Amino acid sequence: MNNSTSSPLAISRAQAWVLASRPKTLPAAVVPVVVGSAVAAAEAAFVFLPALVALLCALMIQIGTNLANDYFDHIKGADSPDRIGPVRVVQSGLIPPETVRNAMISVFALTFFLGLYLVWVGGWPILVIGILSIISAVIYTAGPVPLAYVGLGDVFVFIFFGIVAVTGTHYVQALAWSMDAFVASLPVGAIATAILVVNNYRDIDTDRVARKKTLAVRIGRKATRMEFRLLLLAAYVVPVVQALQLGQPLWLLPLLSLPVAWYVLRIVERSTDGGALNSALAGTGKLLAVYGVLYSAGFILS
């Protein structure tokens, strides 16, 4: 297909695939691996190759999830022309549905085979985590009861992009489960979930029409704003408690990201405009990246 003549947007095929990967969501894949590796480093257990492979697998699961979301939302009619979010490549005609579906399958297959190295390092628990992660990424928008369509998307993100990703990354390096890694996963999962909350808050009206019953659709705008506040609050309470318990001020480094959190919170509190909420969505992704770097630094330096 010649995008310059038959597509609604005059962009190259490579640019279309970049759009399909949704790069602004990728901090949700990178940050948990960075934080899990920082915990391992703080325990003198950091190992480069498992950390690198975990990062690649996390990125591919995120991209595969995005492709699945693009494809299945189109098939189910959730991505209508009235949608106000960033461009979706299938709905906009940039890439044929079958091509996106095949790319999704290829990405998940590559993730599985690359993940076999982590299984060799970490054993059967990593195999279980990997299989569940891929299955959950697909049924997030696919199948008879998609997680995103029944209000379970927030739980999925918190578990898999928070707890599982951070503790799993730590485990393939230290080869032991760690309470420090579990605690570190909580703020990471909270902000990763906040990214989804902004997305679903923006799409409440179109999702309601499409019968996509996200948690935001189920609880309404006011309660969704409260959910967003609580997730950000939880992210900052955790390092404060750690600093108080251990008497280590370096745990407070994530507080330096508060201006970014305040910026996105103000947008979510004051606007229902799609353009403004797209800025809040990108800002929440940046918040996760900044927070993750500062939080990791706190682990390593302390």
Buried (B, 14 or more C-beta within 10 A) or exposed (E): EEBEEEBEBEBEBEBBBEBBBBEBBBBBBBBBBBBBBBBBBBBEBBBEEBBEBBBBBBBBBBBBBBBBBBBBBBBBEBBEEEBBBBBBBBBBBBBEBEBBBEBBBEBBEBBBEBBEBBBEBBEEEBBEBBEEBBEBBBBBBBEEEBBBBEBBBBEBBBBBBBBBBBBBBBBBBBBEEBEBBBBBBBBBBBBBBBBBBBBBBBBBBBBBEBEBBBBBBBBEBEEBBEBBBEBBEBBBEBBEEBBEEEEEEBBBBBBEBBEBBEBBBEBBEEBEEBEBBBBBBBBBBBBBBBBBBBBBBBBEEB
